Amino acid sequence: MKLEATDKLILITNDDGLYAAGLRTLINTMKEFGKLVVISATESRSGMSQALTVKQPLRVKLLEEDDNKRVYACSGTPTDGVKLAVNQLMERRPDLIVSGINHGSNASASVLYSGTMAAALEGCLYKITSVGFSLNSYSATADFSVCEEYIRKVCKQLLREALPDGICLNVNIPALPASEIKGMVVVRQAMGSWKEEFEKRKDPAGKTYYWLTGNFINHEPGSTDTDEWAIKNGYVSVVPVGTDMTAHSFISTLKTKF
């Protein structure tokens, strides 16, 4: 795949694996924007957050190549994939990093665990404009085509005007028919948390193991300016997310303690 000087170069990744339906939809949607480099694991890496592979070698294999895209399988995490692509596999830095489409919401506290958003945040660290897309559905037959219009709108804007350093976008799309989605709104991350539950089970050898389950709790269900509210009310939520995790509002108070 040879690049002309005017070609846009786009890196695509996800955390649901190379064969996830959301990734296929994302690749097909992004073809119109430029040359694509795709990197993902052959199986799911959901919930990996910003994890890195540091105690074993990374393996990568070129699976597919044509004039418009290259597809790589990577043995590591989404963050590994972005690092490897930017530093070793791409002719130059990409103009845009697009992660997803995640199978399930990454709103509120889920952004902290998300491999999808970790890849976008890794792009921030390289000062590359980045965005993560998620569909609020866990159904095996989820219709990712409803995301296409909003992926195009967001990516057109990001290719026209880059994001500030250290900021990426977290875009969550409600699992509704396209005609029922009311539009996009820029909102903030809702305050919420996961209530974990562990199912105690026995394996065939009689040994005990635990399986993580749980449910999300929105701590501010009445707030109308959050991603959780937007998704539940039929809007695509767009949240700017930053790599600076400093609690700036608490600095002055903390200075009085120390």
Helices and strands as residue ranges (DSSP letters): E 9-13, H 21-30, G 31-33, E 35-40, E 60-65, E 69-74, H 78-84, I 85-89, E 96-103, G 108-112, H 115-125, E 130-136, G 144-147, H 148-160, E 167-174, G 178-180, E 183-186, E 192-202, E 208-218, H 227-232, E 235-242, G 248-250, H 251-257
